[in-house]
Structures are given as structure tokens and as C-alpha cells.
């Protein structure tokens, strides 16, 4: 059975590391403000298959480290989780939702209403662009 549940920051770490930065030290995937965020997982048969972290600052919400196990990709889990956090951010009265997206994933996020900004950067050899959407 598939469900979305809130988890701890520490529960996101193994999946973040395996999917996003497997060639970096484990500590690399930890975020300075992890303890301040809300963390969610899509759980399938008691296993976290997709995770994401959500951070609120003023009227804005940022989601970070959306990751799905490679064997579970293409099954709609990340889409379900994105729909969930968009709705969750709205219930918390966030006015804007944004993320630092890998450039090669931009079209995926656009399907949810996120729009490209002109803010880009490169980290760990990966090109990123900031995407955002208004929630009100």
C-alpha cells in the first residue's frame, strides 16, 4: 500500500545520498536547516521510495532534495509527493513555492506550474535553475 507520511530529516538521508549524490560523502546530503524543515516520504510496502524536504521562511516555501529510488522512478511517486507538498504549503498560507531544480529536470517541474527564473548556478558539476510558483 502506498501512503505519504511525515518523516524525520534523518530518514531522508539514505535515499538522498543514494539517488542524488552517491559519489559524495554521506555528510554532503545533509542541509544546515534540516531540523527546521518538514520532511515527507512516499512509502510503499513499509519502504521510503520518494522523499522531499520542505522549508518555510516568511511567506515562502522551498522544497529541496526530492528523490525517488531508481528502481521506483516512473511510477508517479514524485508527482504524488509534489502535489501533496503544493497543497500542504497552501494550507500553511505560503504565498510562493520554489526550488533549486537540476536544469535537466526543468520540464518535469513545469508540469506542476513552476516557472523558470533567471537565477542559475552550478554546484558539484550540476547546473541548477530556480523555479517558482505563486500559491495565492
Buried (B, 14 or more C-beta within 10 A) or exposed (E): EEEBEEBEBEBBBBBBBEBBBEEEEEEEBBBEEBEEBBBBBBBBEEEBBBBBBBBBEEEBBBBBBBBBBEEBBEBBBBBBBBEBBBEBBBEEEBEBBBBBBBEEBBEBBBEBBBEBEEEEEEEEEEEBBBBBBEBE
